[in-house]
Amino acid sequence: MAAAYGGLVPGLAATGLSIGMLFWMKLTAGIPFGAETFHPLRLLAFAGLGGAFSWGWHSIHQHQQKVVEAEAEARYASDRAAAAEKLRETTSRLKQSEQYFPTLVNTANEGIWVVEADGTSSYVNERMIRILDQNSVLGRPAEGFVHPEDRSVFLHQLKALRQGGVARFEVRIPRSDGSVIWLQVSAAPRMDGANVDGTFAMCTDITSRKQMEGKLLQLNSNLEQRVAERSAELSRLNADLESFCHSISHELRGPIARLNAFSGLVKEAVAGGDTEELPYLSDRIEVASRRLRTVIDSLLLINRLSRAHLSREAIDLSELASQIVNELCTELPGREVLLRVTPALTAQADQGMLNICLRNLLHNAVKYSGTRQTVTIEVGWQESSGAYYVRDGGVGFDMEFCHRLFEPFSRLHHDSQFEGSGMGLTIVKRIIERHGGSIWAEGAPGEGATFFFTLGTGDFVEWFGPRGGGDGQPVSFAG
């Protein structure tokens, strides 16, 4: 039993102990189980049998232990082989990833920028090199690539990143060609244990978005400005309309009152048999009705001009002025007009409207030249103001009252001096405004008047003759 559980040495020890007991404790015949007296041969047989038994159990135990050790070595070898294979696979995948990494980061649409704790650049991908527009980046301070006005923001964010936080901000990057790129930077700290030893940054080019935002802001600003201008224009138009309606009512009341008065006198004359006054009263009624018709025609013309479609085309202003002056002279017998006009002066305007505009200005130039037999008129272009002009040598006007020139039914001269409806310049102003232009006048009493006008964005001036207004040879038109 000792050999079975303890091995060879315990088995032999147990056998020796048994023999010693037999030497010192001899059994007698009186023992109940009938043991025989001590015999040496039996003792020797017992010792041999015990030793053999112990040796056998020892051999069996050693064999079992060798089998266990062999199995353990086999398992260890198998585990080592599996671990080695797994290590080879992991190493292969790692090498493959290392090969893919440069391709991956260099084909990214975002710039990758690694900044060390001291603020120097330690890594940039190809996209970031193109963004920074620099061949030498590594080792240089990162803030040096940032627009001077944005460096304080950049350094503040780097400081926050060194505290372990994350950051998202926008900065500008100036380029060698003078352009500026807007970047959106998403950055996180690079950790070395518990310490921050650098910064990882992902940079996205948002220049297009910034430009679009700028355009939207400009559009909103322009829209607000246009709304304000439109509101101001509507207020002005309402004020003009109110003034216009007041002028119309005042202008219509005069002829209508005269018609009523003279028609009443006609009735009284007829009833009283007084026919001598009838021709005079008839003439006055005709004058009043003609005045009324003129006012109505002027109002209808303004309404038509306000609604008519404006179609710009190239117009020979020099030729048009000559035609109009020639026609005016046929209506004014005994008057001679000397027209000095810049040769081949052209403009982009509506043909019909410009005809009405120029006809009114030239008609006024002839009319307000008084009783002079020879009238001098000049049509040209003033480069300093970018405006066309019509100049006469007539009676002129006081600049103190120039603001009244273009008001409806407003006249600076009495009808007894110069007849008219007071609507001619109002019509001219409306035509100029329809073209998006402006009109103004300069003059002095007894020194004539000059009317300047532009035709808006469609202005087009071209000379085929001498430069400067009034350099053409004067052309004489006689009535």
C-alpha positions in Angstrom: 0.0 0.0 0.0 2.9 2.4 0.8 4.5 1.6 -2.5 1.2 2.2 -4.4 0.7 5.7 -2.8 4.2 6.8 -2.0 6.4 5.1 -4.6 9.5 3.0 -4.3 11.2 4.5 -1.2 8.1 4.5 1.0 7.3 0.9 -0.1 10.8 -0.3 0.9 10.7 1.6 4.1 7.4 -0.1 5.0 8.8 -3.5 4.2 11.9 -2.9 6.4 9.7 -1.8 9.3 7.6 -4.9 9.0 10.7 -7.2 9.2 11.9 -5.3 12.3 8.7 -5.9 14.0 8.9 -9.6 13.3 12.4 -9.7 14.9 11.3 -8.0 18.2 7.8 -9.3 18.5 7.8 -13.1 18.1 4.3 -14.7 18.0 3.6 -17.6 20.4 1.5 -20.8 19.9 -1.1 -19.4 22.2 -2.3 -16.8 19.7 -5.8 -17.5 18.6 -5.3 -17.4 14.8 -2.7 -20.1 15.1 0.4 -18.2 14.0 3.5 -20.3 13.6 6.7 -19.4 15.3 9.3 -17.1 13.6 11.2 -18.6 10.7 14.0 -16.9 8.7 13.0 -18.2 5.3 9.6 -16.8 5.7 11.0 -13.5 6.7 13.2 -13.5 3.7 10.3 -14.3 1.4 8.3 -11.6 3.0 11.0 -9.0 2.5 11.5 -10.1 -1.1 7.8 -9.9 -1.9 7.5 -6.5 -0.3 10.5 -5.2 -2.2 9.2 -6.6 -5.5 5.8 -5.1 -4.9 7.3 -1.7 -4.1 9.5 -1.7 -7.2 6.6 -2.6 -9.4 4.4 0.1 -8.1 7.3 2.6 -8.5 7.8 1.5 -12.2 4.1 2.0 -12.9 4.1 5.4 -11.2 7.2 6.6 -13.2 5.6 5.4 -16.5 2.4 7.3 -15.7 4.3 10.4 -14.9 6.3 10.2 -18.2 3.0 9.9 -20.1 1.6 13.0 -18.4 4.8 14.9 -19.0 4.8 13.9 -22.7 1.2 14.9 -23.1 2.0 18.3 -21.4 5.0 18.8 -23.7 2.8 18.0 -26.7 0.1 20.5 -25.7 2.7 23.2 -25.0 4.3 22.6 -28.4 0.9 22.8 -30.0 0.0 26.0 -28.1 3.3 27.5 -29.1 2.8 26.7 -32.7 -0.8 28.2 -32.7 0.5 31.3 -30.9 3.3 31.7 -33.4 0.9 31.4 -36.3 -1.4 33.9 -34.7 1.5 36.3 -34.2 2.6 35.8 -37.9 -1.0 36.7 -39.0 -1.2 39.7 -36.7 2.2 40.9 -37.9 1.2 40.4 -41.5 -2.0 42.4 -41.0 -0.1 45.1 -39.2 2.4 45.4 -42.0 -0.5 45.5 -44.5 -2.2 48.3 -42.4 1.1 50.2 -42.4 1.2 50.0 -46.2 -2.4 51.1 -46.5 -2.1 54.0 -44.0 -0.1 56.5 -46.2 -2.4 55.8 -49.1 -5.5 56.3 -47.0 -4.4 59.5 -45.4 -2.9 61.0 -48.6 -6.1 60.3 -50.6 -8.4 61.9 -47.9 -10.3 65.0 -48.9 -9.5 66.5 -45.5 -6.2 67.8 -44.4 -4.5 66.0 -41.5 -2.2 68.0 -39.3 -0.3 66.8 -36.2 1.1 69.5 -34.0 3.6 68.7 -31.2 3.3 70.1 -27.6 5.8 72.9 -28.5 3.6 74.1 -31.4 5.7 72.7 -34.3 4.2 70.6 -37.1 5.3 67.0 -37.0 3.0 65.5 -39.7 0.8 66.6 -42.6 -0.8 64.6 -45.3 -0.7 65.6 -49.0 -4.0 67.4 -48.8 -2.8 69.5 -46.0 0.4 70.4 -47.9 -1.8 71.7 -50.8 -4.0 73.6 -48.4 -1.0 75.3 -46.7 0.6 75.9 -50.1 4.0 75.2 -48.6 6.7 72.7 -49.5 8.4 72.8 -46.2 6.0 72.3 -43.2 7.6 69.9 -40.7 9.4 71.4 -37.8 7.9 74.9 -38.4 5.5 76.6 -35.9 1.9 75.8 -36.9 0.7 79.3 -36.0 3.0 80.7 -38.8 0.7 79.2 -41.4 -2.4 80.9 -40.0 -3.7 84.4 -41.1 -2.3 87.0 -38.7 -5.8 88.1 -37.7 -6.7 84.5 -36.7 -3.5 83.5 -34.8 -4.9 84.5 -31.4 -7.9 82.2 -31.9 -5.6 79.4 -33.1 -3.2 79.7 -30.1 -6.1 79.9 -27.7 -7.6 76.7 -29.1 -4.2 74.9 -28.9 -3.9 76.0 -25.3 -7.4 74.5 -24.6 -6.3 71.3 -26.3 -3.3 71.0 -24.0 -5.7 70.9 -21.1 -7.2 67.7 -22.5 -10.3 69.1 -24.2 -11.4 69.0 -27.8 -11.9 71.9 -30.2 -13.8 72.9 -33.3 -13.0 76.3 -34.8 -12.4 78.2 -38.1 -9.3 80.0 -39.3 -8.0 81.5 -42.5 -4.9 80.3 -44.3 -3.2 82.9 -46.7 -1.7 81.4 -49.9 1.2 82.5 -52.0 -1.1 83.7 -54.8 -2.7 86.2 -52.5 -5.9 84.2 -52.0 -7.2 83.0 -48.6 -8.6 79.6 -47.7 -11.1 79.1 -44.9 -10.5 76.0 -42.8 -12.8 74.3 -40.3 -10.5 72.6 -37.8 -11.6 69.6 -35.6 -8.9 68.8 -33.1 -8.2 66.4 -30.3 -5.3 66.0 -27.9 -2.7 63.2 -28.4 -2.1 61.5 -25.1 1.0 59.9 -23.7 -0.3 58.1 -20.7 -1.9 60.9 -18.6 0.0 63.7 -20.4 -0.9 65.6 -23.6 2.1 65.5 -25.9 0.5 66.9 -29.1 -2.6 67.6 -31.1 -4.4 65.7 -33.9 -6.3 68.0 -36.3 -8.7 67.3 -39.2 -8.9 70.3 -41.5 -11.8 70.8 -44.0 -11.7 73.5 -46.7 -14.9 75.5 -46.2 -13.9 78.4 -48.5 -16.9 77.8 -50.9 -19.3 77.7 -48.0 -17.9 81.0 -46.6 -18.1 82.6 -50.0 -21.7 81.5 -50.3 -22.4 82.8 -46.8 -20.8 86.1 -47.8 -22.9 86.3 -50.9 -26.1 85.5 -48.9 -25.2 88.3 -46.4 -24.5 90.7 -49.2 -27.8 89.6 -50.9 -29.7 90.2 -47.6 -28.0 93.5 -47.2 -28.7 94.5 -50.8 -32.3 93.2 -50.4 -32.8 95.3 -47.2 -31.3 98.3 -49.0 -33.5 97.7 -52.0 -36.6 97.4 -49.7 -35.6 100.7 -48.0 -35.0 102.4 -51.3 -38.3 101.0 -52.7 -40.1 102.2 -49.6 -38.6 105.6 -49.9 -39.4 105.6 -53.6 -43.0 104.7 -52.9 -43.2 107.4 -50.3 -41.9 109.9 -52.8 -44.2 108.6 -55.5 -47.2 109.0 -53.1 -46.1 112.5 -52.3 -45.6 113.2 -56.0 -49.0 111.7 -56.7 -50.7 113.8 -54.1 -49.0 117.0 -55.4 -49.8 115.9 -59.0 -53.5 115.4 -58.2 -53.5 118.8 -56.5 -51.9 120.4 -59.5 -54.3 118.7 -61.9 -57.4 119.8 -59.9 -56.1 123.3 -59.8 -55.2 123.4 -63.5 -58.5 121.9 -64.5 -60.6 124.3 -62.4 -59.2 127.3 -64.3 -60.4 126.3 -67.9 -63.6 124.8 -66.6 -64.4 128.0 -64.6 -63.7 130.1 -67.6 -65.9 127.9 -69.8 -68.7 128.2 -67.3 -68.3 132.0 -67.0 -68.1 132.7 -70.7 -70.9 130.3 -71.6 -73.1 132.1 -69.0 -72.2 135.4 -70.7 -73.1 134.0 -74.0 -76.5 133.0 -72.7 -77.0 136.5 -71.3 -75.9 138.2 -74.5 -78.2 136.0 -76.6 -81.1 136.6 -74.2 -80.5 140.4 -74.3 -80.0 140.5 -78.1 -76.4 141.8 -77.6 -74.6 140.0 -80.4 -71.5 142.3 -80.5 -69.8 140.5 -77.6 -70.4 137.0 -79.1 -67.3 136.8 -81.2 -65.1 137.8 -78.2 -66.9 135.4 -75.9 -66.6 132.7 -78.5 -62.8 133.2 -78.8 -62.4 133.1 -75.0 -64.4 129.8 -74.9 -62.2 128.4 -77.6 -59.1 129.4 -75.7 -60.4 127.8 -72.5 -61.4 124.6 -74.3 -58.0 124.4 -76.0 -56.3 124.8 -72.7 -58.5 122.1 -71.2 -57.7 119.8 -74.1 -54.0 120.5 -73.7 -54.1 119.5 -70.1 -56.1 116.4 -70.8 -53.7 115.4 -73.7 -50.7 115.9 -71.4 -52.2 113.7 -68.7 -53.0 111.0 -71.2 -49.5 111.2 -72.6 -48.0 110.8 -69.1 -50.2 107.9 -68.4 -49.2 106.3 -71.7 -45.5 106.9 -71.1 -45.9 105.3 -67.6 -47.4 102.2 -69.0 -45.6 101.8 -72.3 -43.0 99.1 -72.7 -39.5 100.5 -72.9 -37.4 99.0 -75.7 -33.8 100.3 -75.9 -32.0 100.6 -79.3 -29.1 102.5 -80.7 -30.3 106.0 -81.7 -28.3 108.6 -83.7 -29.0 111.5 -81.4 -27.3 114.0 -83.8 -29.6 113.0 -86.7 -32.7 113.0 -84.5 -31.9 116.5 -83.2 -31.4 117.8 -86.7 -34.8 116.3 -87.9 -36.7 117.8 -84.9 -35.2 121.3 -85.4 -36.0 121.2 -89.1 -39.7 120.3 -88.2 -39.9 123.1 -85.6 -38.7 125.7 -88.1 -41.5 124.8 -90.4 -43.9 125.6 -87.6 -42.2 128.9 -86.8 -42.0 130.9 -90.0 -39.5 133.8 -90.0 -37.2 132.2 -87.4 -33.7 130.9 -88.1 -32.1 128.2 -85.9 -28.4 127.5 -85.8 -27.9 124.0 -84.4 -24.5 122.9 -83.2 -24.5 119.2 -82.5 -21.8 116.6 -81.8 -21.5 114.5 -85.0 -22.8 110.9 -84.9 -23.6 111.1 -81.2 -25.6 107.9 -80.3 -27.5 106.7 -77.3 -29.3 103.5 -76.1 -32.9 104.5 -75.5 -36.5 104.0 -76.5 -36.9 105.6 -80.0 -40.4 107.0 -79.4 -39.8 108.2 -75.9 -36.5 109.9 -76.7 -38.1 111.6 -79.7 -40.7 113.2 -77.3 -38.1 114.1 -74.8 -35.7 115.8 -77.2 -38.6 117.5 -79.1 -39.8 119.1 -75.8 -36.3 120.3 -74.9 -35.6 121.7 -78.4 -39.0 123.3 -78.6 -38.4 125.1 -75.3 -35.0 126.2 -76.5 -36.6 127.8 -79.5 -39.6 129.2 -77.6 -37.6 130.7 -74.8 -35.2 132.5 -77.2 -37.8 135.2 -77.3 -38.3 137.3 -80.4 -34.7 136.8 -81.7 -34.7 136.1 -85.3 -31.7 133.8 -85.0 -31.7 131.1 -82.3 -28.6 129.2 -81.3 -28.9 125.7 -79.9 -26.2 123.2 -78.9 -26.6 119.5 -78.4 -23.8 117.4 -77.1 -22.2 115.2 -74.4 -20.4 116.3 -71.3 -17.7 113.8 -70.2 -17.3 115.2 -66.7 -20.9 114.5 -65.7 -21.5 111.7 -68.2 -24.6 113.4 -69.4 -26.2 114.6 -72.7 -27.2 118.3 -72.8 -29.3 120.8 -74.7 -28.1 124.4 -74.4 -29.8 127.6 -75.6 -29.0 131.3 -75.5 -32.5 132.3 -74.4 -34.0 134.2 -71.5 -32.7 131.7 -69.0 -34.0 131.4 -65.4 -33.1 132.1 -61.8 -31.5 129.1 -60.2 -33.4 129.9 -57.0 -36.5 128.5 -58.7 -34.9 125.6 -60.7 -36.7 123.0 -58.4 -40.0 124.2 -59.9 -39.0 123.5 -63.5 -40.1 119.9 -63.6 -43.2 120.2 -61.4 -46.5 119.6 -63.3 -48.2 122.8 -64.5 -45.5 124.9 -63.0 -44.1 127.8 -65.0 -41.4 130.4 -64.3 -42.8 132.8 -67.0 -46.3 134.2 -67.4 -48.5 133.1 -70.3 -48.4 136.6 -71.6 -44.7 136.1 -72.2 -44.5 132.5 -73.3 -47.5 130.3 -73.9 -47.4 126.7 -72.7 -49.1 124.1 -70.5 -46.4 123.7 -67.9 -46.3 120.0 -68.6 -43.5 119.7 -71.2 -40.6 119.3 -68.7 -42.8 117.1 -66.5 -43.1 114.7 -69.4 -39.4 114.9 -70.2 -38.6 114.1 -66.6 -41.0 111.1 -66.6 -39.3 109.7 -69.8 -35.8 110.1 -68.3 -36.9 108.4 -65.1 -38.4 105.5 -67.1 -34.9 105.0 -68.6 -33.4 105.0 -65.0 -31.7 108.3 -65.6 -31.8 111.8 -64.1 -32.3 115.3 -65.4 -31.2 118.7 -64.1 -30.8 122.3 -65.4 -28.4 125.2 -65.0 -29.1 128.8 -66.1 -29.1 132.5 -65.4 -31.5 135.2 -66.3 -30.7 136.6 -69.8 -27.8 134.0 -70.3 -29.8 131.0 -71.5 -30.3 127.6 -70.0 -28.7 124.1 -70.2 -30.6 120.9 -69.6 -28.5 117.8 -68.7 -29.9 114.3 -68.7 -28.7 110.7 -68.5 -30.4 107.6 -69.7 -29.5 105.1 -66.9 -27.4 101.9 -67.3 -28.1 101.8 -71.0 -26.2 105.0 -71.7 -24.1 104.4 -74.8 -22.0 107.2 -76.3 -19.9 106.9 -79.4 -18.3 109.6 -81.5 -17.3 109.2 -85.1 -16.3 112.9 -85.2 -14.5 115.3 -83.0 -14.5 114.7 -79.2 -16.3 117.0 -76.9 -19.8 118.5 -77.0 -20.7 121.2 -79.4 -17.6 120.7 -81.6 -19.7 120.0 -84.7 -20.2 122.6 -87.4 -23.4 124.6 -86.9 -26.2 123.8 -89.2 -28.7 126.5 -90.1 -32.5 125.8 -90.3 -34.8 128.5 -91.5 -38.6 128.7 -91.2 
